[in-house]
Amino acid sequence: MTPPPARPVRISGDLGDWLLHHSGRVYRAEFHPIGGPDGPLAFWSASASSSWELEALMGGPLPPALHGYLTGHITTTDHTWTRAASPPPRQTQPARHHSVAFDGGHGAYGEMLARAPLMASWAQEPYRVDLLPAGTLADGRSVIAHRFWHHGRVMHAQPSQLIAPGSAVDASELLQSAVTWIRRFAGDTPPGEQAWLVRHGPALTVLTALPEHPYPAGTRVVVDVGSYRGPAGGVVVDTTVAAHGPPLYAWRPDAYGLPGHRYQDRPDQVVLSFREHVRAALVVPAEAGARASYGARMSIIDHPMISGGTVVRVRPGGDGGRQYELKLDNPAFPLRWYLASELQLTTPAAWPTVREVLAAREAAGHPLVDGELLIGLREESRVVKDAAGHLVPDAPSVSPSTDPLLDPDADQPFARLHCATASPDPPLAPLPGL
């Protein structure tokens, strides 16, 4: 006896619900507006040959859990192919705060996406390209999918690359391979996606091209800094050649621009590296040693009206984690506390000591609060009341700081220069398809 179909995926939004189906052969996306035929929007549906094609139909990404659910569950016996005459209205695109429900699972759309971090992401307005894992084959090879965005809307998504077990992965090369895929296979995509890929492929090819040595000022680079730490990201400032030595690059590490870094407001501070240690890149590694502390930037996962804010205070959470008070980007909202699970760290901070955190807090007019944490790269302290009832930091716990880029007081193995930096954003020639 054939089991009854599973429930379709339902993404419930402000103006209606998306229902996502799989018949065993055909995938289908349906938008059911609130209010039915008398509502502000009309019913819309279209079919696809894979769950990845559903992303372009809806204009938004599907979390991995939904790709897996749709692939493994029959939700309808309807095998009819339908093709919409035009894409759905922009207002129907799933948003972070929308809710998701399917057999055996539910949650907020934004939270489900946040739990599935991307392998890499490159963006230059109006484009963005994401790389994300899409499963593993029986022989152990990893499947990598790409996702192309335009003006904040998903235009195309597709598994496209295979990585052998144990292979070194270069995110910049994978991103360029995803763009190369357009030239080879765009003709195999649905008509709407095909038209967009053909039109915008040339612009994406130009934007993701990497220069050859010598790199011009403003080039994004990854630099091998030896055994002191992992590879570092930065921007080329100048190329210099010693009188009797190899060519060198003067480059400014991304770490120097973090909130709290002693060189944040010192654009003259750069590092010298041999040319063979420097390579142009679309994606650079994050500063893993920096902290989620005062001045760090956070995005809010599933709030409909707030994209993010700046950390003002940190305190221990009841679950052993931490909570963060944010000064929100929308000035209409007051300071507000959030659980760590509600946030994503986008820009960490690099205050070396508690003393420097205190000085910055005082200058900004943010008084201490009992029980909050003051966090530096090599110190951490909790605010307590002294015998007189005054709020003061207790004796800090101290850990050695060994990262020479994050902390200027750490042992410095790099040659440094003081020079004026070039603009990190050189003018771009007009591109086709923008």
C-alpha positions as CSV (number, residue, x, y, z in Angstrom):
1,M,0.0,0.0,0.0
2,T,1.4,3.4,-1.0
3,P,1.9,5.6,2.0
4,P,0.1,9.0,2.0
5,P,2.1,12.0,0.8
6,A,4.2,13.9,3.4
7,R,3.3,17.5,4.2
8,P,4.7,20.1,1.8
9,V,7.2,22.6,3.2
10,R,5.3,25.7,4.2
11,I,7.0,29.1,4.6
12,S,4.6,31.5,6.1
13,G,5.1,35.2,5.5
14,D,3.3,38.5,6.0
15,L,1.4,38.4,2.6
16,G,0.9,34.7,2.2
17,D,2.5,31.2,2.3
18,W,4.9,29.4,0.1
19,L,4.1,25.7,-0.4
20,L,6.9,23.6,-1.8
21,H,6.1,20.1,-3.3
22,H,7.9,17.1,-4.7
23,S,6.0,14.5,-6.8
24,G,9.0,12.2,-7.3
25,R,9.7,13.7,-10.7
26,V,8.6,17.3,-10.4
27,Y,9.2,20.0,-7.8
28,R,6.7,22.8,-7.5
29,A,6.5,26.1,-5.7
30,E,3.2,27.7,-5.0
31,F,2.4,31.1,-3.4
32,H,-0.9,31.3,-1.6
33,P,-1.8,34.9,-0.8
34,I,-3.6,35.9,2.3
35,G,-7.1,36.8,1.5
36,G,-7.4,34.5,-1.5
37,P,-8.5,36.0,-4.8
38,D,-9.5,39.2,-3.0
39,G,-6.1,39.7,-1.4
40,P,-3.4,42.2,-2.6
41,L,-1.5,39.4,-4.5
42,A,-2.5,36.7,-6.8
43,F,-1.9,32.9,-6.5
44,W,1.3,31.9,-8.3
45,S,2.9,28.5,-9.1
46,A,5.6,27.0,-11.3
47,S,7.5,23.7,-11.6
48,A,11.2,22.8,-11.4
49,S,13.4,19.8,-12.0
50,S,15.2,20.1,-8.7
51,S,14.9,21.7,-5.3
52,W,17.7,24.1,-6.3
53,E,15.6,25.5,-9.1
54,L,12.9,26.3,-6.5
55,E,15.3,29.0,-5.0
56,A,15.3,31.0,-8.2
57,L,11.5,30.7,-8.5
58,M,11.0,32.0,-5.0
59,G,13.9,34.5,-5.1
60,G,15.3,33.3,-1.8
61,P,17.6,30.5,-0.6
62,L,16.4,27.2,0.9
63,P,18.2,26.0,4.1
64,P,19.9,22.6,3.7
65,A,17.2,20.9,5.9
66,L,14.6,21.8,3.3
67,H,16.6,20.7,0.3
68,G,17.1,17.3,2.1
69,Y,13.4,17.0,3.1
70,L,12.1,17.8,-0.4
71,T,14.5,15.4,-2.0
72,G,13.6,12.5,0.3
73,H,9.8,13.0,0.6
74,I,6.9,12.8,-1.8
75,T,4.4,15.5,-0.9
76,T,2.0,15.3,-3.9
77,T,0.9,12.9,-6.6
78,D,0.5,15.8,-9.1
79,H,3.0,15.3,-12.0
80,T,1.9,18.3,-14.0
81,W,4.6,20.7,-15.3
82,T,3.6,24.4,-15.0
83,R,5.5,27.4,-16.2
84,A,4.7,30.8,-14.9
85,A,4.4,33.6,-17.4
86,S,6.4,36.0,-15.1
87,P,8.3,35.7,-11.8
88,P,6.4,36.2,-8.5
89,P,6.2,39.7,-7.1
90,R,9.2,40.8,-5.1
91,Q,7.1,41.1,-1.9
92,T,6.6,37.3,-1.8
93,Q,10.3,36.6,-1.3
94,P,10.9,34.8,2.0
95,A,12.3,37.0,4.8
96,R,14.3,36.2,7.9
97,H,11.4,36.4,10.3
98,H,9.1,34.1,8.3
99,S,8.2,30.7,9.9
100,V,8.9,27.3,8.3
101,A,7.0,24.1,9.0
102,F,7.3,20.5,7.5
103,D,6.9,17.0,8.8
104,G,9.3,16.6,11.8
105,G,10.6,20.1,11.8
106,H,9.8,23.8,12.2
107,G,11.5,27.1,13.0
108,A,12.3,30.6,11.8
109,Y,13.5,30.9,8.2
110,G,16.4,33.2,9.2
111,E,17.5,30.9,12.0
112,M,17.5,27.9,9.8
113,L,19.8,29.7,7.3
114,A,22.0,30.9,10.1
115,R,22.6,27.4,11.3
116,A,24.0,26.4,7.9
117,P,26.9,28.8,7.4
118,L,28.3,29.2,3.9
119,M,31.7,27.9,2.8
120,A,32.4,31.3,1.2
121,S,30.7,34.4,-0.1
122,W,31.8,37.1,-2.4
123,A,29.9,40.3,-3.1
124,Q,30.2,43.4,-5.2
125,E,27.0,45.4,-5.8
126,P,24.7,44.5,-7.2
127,Y,26.0,40.9,-7.3
128,R,26.7,38.2,-4.7
129,V,28.0,34.6,-5.2
130,D,27.7,32.0,-2.4
131,L,29.4,28.6,-2.1
132,L,27.8,26.0,0.1
133,P,28.1,22.3,0.8
134,A,25.5,20.2,-1.0
135,G,26.2,16.6,0.3
136,T,28.7,13.8,-0.2
137,L,28.8,11.2,-2.9
138,A,29.3,7.5,-2.2
139,D,33.0,7.7,-3.1
140,G,33.6,10.4,-0.5
141,R,33.7,13.4,-2.8
142,S,32.0,16.5,-1.5
143,V,29.4,18.3,-3.6
144,I,29.7,22.1,-3.7
145,A,26.7,24.3,-4.9
146,H,26.8,27.9,-6.0
147,R,24.1,30.5,-5.6
148,F,24.0,33.8,-7.6
149,W,22.2,36.9,-6.3
150,H,21.3,40.1,-8.0
151,H,20.0,43.1,-6.1
152,G,19.2,40.8,-3.1
153,R,17.3,38.2,-5.0
154,V,18.4,34.6,-5.8
155,M,18.6,34.3,-9.6
156,H,20.2,30.9,-9.9
157,A,21.4,28.0,-7.7
158,Q,23.0,24.7,-8.7
159,P,25.3,22.0,-7.4
160,S,28.3,22.3,-9.7
161,Q,31.6,21.2,-8.3
162,L,33.1,18.1,-6.7
163,I,36.0,18.0,-4.2
164,A,38.0,14.9,-3.7
165,P,38.6,13.8,0.0
166,G,41.5,15.5,1.5
167,S,41.9,18.0,-1.3
168,A,43.0,21.6,-0.4
169,V,40.1,24.0,-1.1
170,D,40.8,27.5,-2.3
171,A,37.6,29.5,-2.0
172,S,38.6,32.0,-4.6
173,E,39.3,29.3,-7.2
174,L,35.9,27.7,-6.4
175,L,34.1,31.0,-6.9
176,Q,35.8,31.6,-10.2
177,S,34.9,28.0,-11.3
178,A,31.3,28.8,-10.4
179,V,31.4,31.8,-12.7
180,T,33.1,29.7,-15.4
181,W,30.2,27.3,-15.1
182,I,27.9,29.9,-16.6
183,R,29.7,29.9,-19.9
184,R,29.6,26.1,-20.2
185,F,26.2,25.2,-18.8
186,A,23.9,28.2,-18.8
187,G,22.1,26.7,-21.8
188,D,20.9,23.7,-19.6
189,T,19.0,26.0,-17.1
190,P,15.3,27.0,-17.2
191,P,14.5,29.9,-19.5
192,G,14.3,32.6,-16.8
193,E,17.6,31.6,-15.2
194,Q,19.2,31.1,-18.6
195,A,18.3,34.7,-19.7
196,W,19.8,36.2,-16.5
197,L,23.0,34.1,-16.7
198,V,23.7,34.9,-20.3
199,R,23.1,38.6,-19.7
200,H,25.1,39.0,-16.5
201,G,27.8,36.3,-17.0
202,P,30.2,38.8,-18.7
203,A,30.0,41.2,-15.8
204,L,30.5,38.5,-13.3
205,T,33.5,37.2,-15.2
206,V,35.1,40.7,-15.2
207,L,34.4,41.3,-11.5
208,T,35.8,38.0,-10.3
209,A,39.0,38.1,-12.4
210,L,42.2,38.3,-10.3
211,P,45.2,40.4,-11.4
212,E,48.7,39.1,-12.1
213,H,51.8,40.2,-10.3
214,P,52.6,43.0,-9.6
215,Y,49.3,43.6,-7.9
216,P,48.0,47.2,-8.1
217,A,47.1,49.2,-5.0
218,G,43.7,48.2,-3.6
219,T,44.0,44.5,-4.5
220,R,42.5,42.1,-1.9
221,V,45.1,39.6,-1.0
222,V,45.8,36.5,1.3
223,V,49.2,36.6,2.8
224,D,51.2,33.6,4.2
225,V,52.7,35.0,7.4
226,G,54.5,31.9,8.3
227,S,54.2,29.9,11.5
228,Y,53.1,32.9,13.6
229,R,49.4,32.4,12.7
230,G,47.3,31.2,9.8
231,P,47.0,33.1,6.4
232,A,45.8,36.7,6.8
233,G,43.6,38.9,4.6
234,G,44.4,42.4,3.6
235,V,44.8,45.1,0.9
236,V,47.9,45.9,-1.1
237,V,49.1,49.5,-0.5
238,D,52.2,49.6,-2.6
239,T,54.8,47.4,-4.4
240,T,58.4,48.1,-3.6
241,V,61.7,46.7,-4.8
242,A,64.8,46.9,-2.6
243,A,68.1,47.9,-4.3
244,H,69.5,44.4,-4.1
245,G,66.6,42.3,-3.0
246,P,63.4,40.6,-4.1
247,P,60.2,42.5,-4.8
248,L,58.0,43.2,-1.7
249,Y,54.4,44.2,-1.1
250,A,53.4,46.7,1.4
251,W,49.9,45.7,2.5
252,R,47.5,46.6,5.3
253,P,46.0,43.6,7.2
254,D,42.3,43.6,7.7
255,A,43.0,43.0,11.4
256,Y,44.2,46.6,11.6
257,G,40.7,47.9,10.8
258,L,38.8,46.1,13.5
259,P,37.1,48.1,16.3
260,G,39.5,48.5,19.2
261,H,42.7,47.8,17.2
262,R,45.4,50.3,18.0
263,Y,46.0,50.9,14.3
264,Q,42.3,51.3,13.3
265,D,42.8,55.0,12.8
266,R,46.4,54.7,11.6
267,P,46.2,54.1,7.8
268,D,50.0,54.6,7.6
269,Q,50.6,51.3,9.4
270,V,51.4,48.5,6.8
271,V,53.3,45.3,6.7
272,L,56.0,44.2,4.2
273,S,55.9,40.7,2.7
274,F,57.8,38.9,0.0
275,R,55.9,38.6,-3.3
276,E,55.8,34.8,-3.2
277,H,53.9,35.0,0.1
278,V,51.1,37.2,-1.3
279,R,48.3,36.1,-3.6
280,A,45.3,38.0,-4.9
281,A,42.0,36.6,-3.7
282,L,38.2,37.1,-3.8
283,V,37.7,35.7,-0.3
284,V,40.1,36.2,2.6
285,P,40.1,34.4,6.0
286,A,38.2,35.8,8.9
287,E,40.1,37.1,12.0
288,A,39.4,34.1,14.2
289,G,41.3,35.4,17.2
290,A,39.3,38.6,17.6
291,R,36.5,38.8,20.1
292,A,32.7,39.4,20.3
293,S,33.1,42.4,22.7
294,Y,32.5,46.1,22.9
295,G,32.3,47.7,19.5
296,A,31.8,44.4,17.6
297,R,29.2,44.3,14.9
298,M,26.3,41.7,15.1
299,S,23.5,40.9,12.7
300,I,20.1,39.9,14.1
301,I,18.9,36.6,12.6
302,D,15.1,36.9,12.4
303,H,13.9,40.4,13.3
304,P,11.6,41.9,10.5
305,M,12.7,45.5,11.1
306,I,16.3,45.4,12.4
307,S,19.3,44.1,10.4
308,G,21.9,44.5,13.2
309,G,23.8,46.7,15.6
310,T,26.9,47.4,17.6
311,V,27.8,45.6,20.9
312,V,27.7,47.9,24.0
313,R,27.7,45.4,26.8
314,V,28.3,41.6,27.3
315,R,27.1,39.6,30.3
316,P,27.0,35.9,31.2
317,G,23.9,34.0,30.0
318,G,21.8,31.7,32.1
319,D,22.7,28.7,29.9
320,G,26.4,29.1,30.2
321,G,26.6,31.2,27.1
322,R,26.6,35.0,26.8
323,Q,24.1,37.8,26.1
324,Y,24.8,41.0,24.2
325,E,23.3,44.5,24.5
326,L,23.2,46.2,21.1
327,K,23.0,49.7,20.0
328,L,20.8,49.0,17.0
329,D,21.3,50.5,13.5
330,N,17.7,51.7,13.5
331,P,17.8,54.7,15.9
332,A,14.1,54.4,16.7
333,F,14.9,51.4,18.8
334,P,16.5,51.6,22.3
335,L,19.4,49.5,23.5
336,R,18.4,45.9,23.8
337,W,19.7,42.6,25.1
338,Y,19.9,39.5,22.8
339,L,20.8,35.9,23.4
340,A,23.9,34.7,21.5
341,S,21.6,32.3,19.6
342,E,19.7,35.3,18.1
343,L,22.9,36.9,16.7
344,Q,25.6,36.4,14.2
345,L,29.0,38.0,14.6
346,T,29.9,40.0,11.5
347,T,32.8,42.2,12.6
348,P,34.7,41.2,15.8
349,A,36.6,43.6,18.1
350,A,40.3,43.7,19.0
351,W,40.8,45.7,22.2
352,P,44.1,44.4,23.7
353,T,43.2,45.1,27.4
354,V,40.3,45.8,29.7
355,R,41.8,49.3,30.4
356,E,41.4,50.2,26.7
357,V,37.8,48.9,26.7
358,L,37.1,51.1,29.8
359,A,38.6,54.2,28.2
360,A,36.5,53.7,25.0
361,R,33.3,53.1,27.0
362,E,33.9,56.2,29.1
363,A,34.5,58.3,26.1
364,A,31.3,57.1,24.5
365,G,29.2,57.6,27.6
366,H,28.3,54.0,28.3
367,P,28.5,53.5,32.1
368,L,29.3,50.2,33.7
369,V,26.6,47.7,34.7
370,D,26.9,45.2,37.6
371,G,27.8,41.8,36.4
372,E,28.8,42.7,32.8
373,L,32.0,41.4,31.2
374,L,34.8,43.5,29.9
375,I,36.6,41.6,27.2
376,G,40.0,42.2,25.6
377,L,42.3,40.1,23.5
378,R,44.4,39.1,26.4
379,E,42.3,40.1,29.4
380,E,38.8,39.5,30.7
381,S,37.1,41.1,33.7
382,R,33.7,41.1,35.4
383,V,32.2,44.3,36.8
384,V,31.5,44.1,40.6
385,K,30.7,46.4,43.5
386,D,33.6,47.3,45.7
387,A,33.3,47.9,49.5
388,A,32.0,51.4,48.9
389,G,29.3,50.3,46.5
390,H,31.1,51.6,43.4
391,L,31.1,49.6,40.2
392,V,34.6,48.5,39.3
393,P,36.2,45.7,37.2
394,D,37.5,42.8,39.3
395,A,41.0,41.5,38.8
396,P,41.2,40.4,35.2
397,S,42.0,36.9,34.0
398,V,45.0,37.2,31.8
399,S,46.0,35.0,28.8
400,P,49.1,35.6,26.6
401,S,48.5,37.3,23.3
402,T,50.6,35.8,20.4
403,D,48.9,37.1,17.3
404,P,51.2,39.8,15.9
405,L,48.5,41.3,13.6
406,L,45.7,41.6,16.1
407,D,47.9,42.8,19.0
408,P,50.7,45.4,18.4
409,D,52.1,44.5,21.8
410,A,52.7,40.8,20.8
411,D,56.1,39.8,19.4
412,Q,56.3,41.4,16.0
413,P,58.1,39.3,13.4
414,F,57.1,41.5,10.5
415,A,58.9,44.4,8.9
416,R,56.7,47.5,9.0
417,L,56.4,50.8,7.1
418,H,54.7,54.1,7.8
419,C,53.2,55.3,4.5
420,A,50.1,56.8,3.1
421,T,47.7,54.1,1.9
422,A,46.1,54.0,-1.5
423,S,42.4,53.9,-1.8
424,P,41.1,50.3,-1.3
425,D,38.3,51.0,-3.8
426,P,39.9,52.0,-7.1
427,P,37.4,53.2,-9.8
428,L,35.9,50.4,-11.9
429,A,35.3,50.6,-15.6
430,P,31.6,50.3,-16.7
431,L,30.5,46.6,-16.9
432,P,27.9,45.0,-19.1
433,G,24.7,43.9,-17.6
434,L,24.7,46.0,-14.4
